[in-house]
């Protein structure tokens, strides 16, 4: 399961807590990955992983492995305040 790779093997800790991105393929149309993704949408996942946000993308032009999910880490823990960085003064 993806939790084993991300949490137990320490790959989650390699992501920058200030907006690090992780892209996982075949998450929306694969039975095992979809179960993991549904768990990630539950509040308990934020307690395990810390704050993050998800976006899923379907690739309808492909028959297999036709989706991916992007996870953006938003802080090292729920107790730390996270603020989006500001890079410019004007739009």
Secondary structure, 3 states (H helix, E strand, C coil): CHHHHHHHCCHHHHCCCEEEEEEEECCCCCHHHHHHHHHHCCHHHHHHHCCEEEEEEECCCCCCCCEEEEEEEECCCCCCCCCCCCCCCCC
